Amino acid sequence: MNLSNFGASLRSLQGHLGSLMAQGSSASEASAASRVEAKISLRNVSRSYSREKGEPVAALQDIHLAVTPGEFLCIVGPSGCGKSTLLHMIAGLDKPSAGEILLNGRAVQEPGPDRILIFQDLGLFPWLTVLENVEFGMRMKGAKKDEMQARARRYLNLVHLSQFEDSYIHQLSGGMRQRVALARALAIQPDVLLMDEPFAALDAQTRDRLHDELERIWSETGQTIIFVTHNVREAARLGDRIVVLTFRPGRIKTEIRSDLPRPRHMEDPHVVQVAGQVMDELRGEIDRSLESEFQSEKNP
């Protein structure tokens, strides 16, 4: 090879290497941008427990998940798959055995007002009025009285409970209590609202009405919501995306995106169709869960 051909080959090789480096840099920048854009990121998250006899139990394994700002994400899975455990770790009430959970790119180390978890047991205080219950979280953050009352009343108006601000919890129906809990959570203005089967104990009519309320509030506030449920129709009714977990150890089996127009209704044929897709993915996991319970009863 003469010197001129060698020089041309060298320049070509340098250009090719530069192109590869630029591509790598772009990919790295895109990956970094993706991480920044995610409101919540779970990377290789696993959670194991030890039983009384010392036997380890893997509740969750290798969970990779990114939740974007303003997304309504629903999580479904059979009993014992770690759905609630996942929410507790995002809330900072529990820690993963492996992996990491990030909020806005920062590691979640402890509970904070940027993540509010609503349980089935709402944790409302019976000795406080509705208004005082909604103010409670803001009071813990040191908000001024005028600011607290104004914001509490704004969110009570949002959940259509303004006329009940002086009532006590025992004077409210189950659905109204759920709305008080939702107003209290929203009044703190968290980055992420975590909901652990909040409507499971309600009758069908009340639940359907609260679906409408939650969808309306979500559309008005742009809140990021992670919603755990056993009800596939509820997941199809509410979620932008539905994550299906396997039986223990809980892994992400599949993700189903729902681009159905809103507002949605439980009886909508398209909602029923999406729920059917979710159920098809879930059926085998439910069978495994029931088989595990049967074996536990058979061999205590």
Secondary structure, DSSP 8 states (H G I E B T S, - for coil): --HHHHHHHHHHHHHHHHHHHHHHHHHHHHHHHHHHH-SEEEEEEEEEEE-TTS-EEEEEEEEEEEE-TT-EEEEE--TTSSHHHHHHHHHTSS--SEEEEEETTEE--S--TTEEEE-SS----TTSBHHHHHHHHHHHTT--HHHHHHHHHHHHHHTT-GGGTT-BGGGS-HHHHHHHHHHHHHHT--SEEEEESTTTTS-HHHHHHHHHHHHHHHHHH--EEEEE-S-HHHHHHH-SEEEEE-SSSB-EEEEEE----SS--TT-HHHHHHHHHHHHHHHHHHHHHHHHHHHHHH--
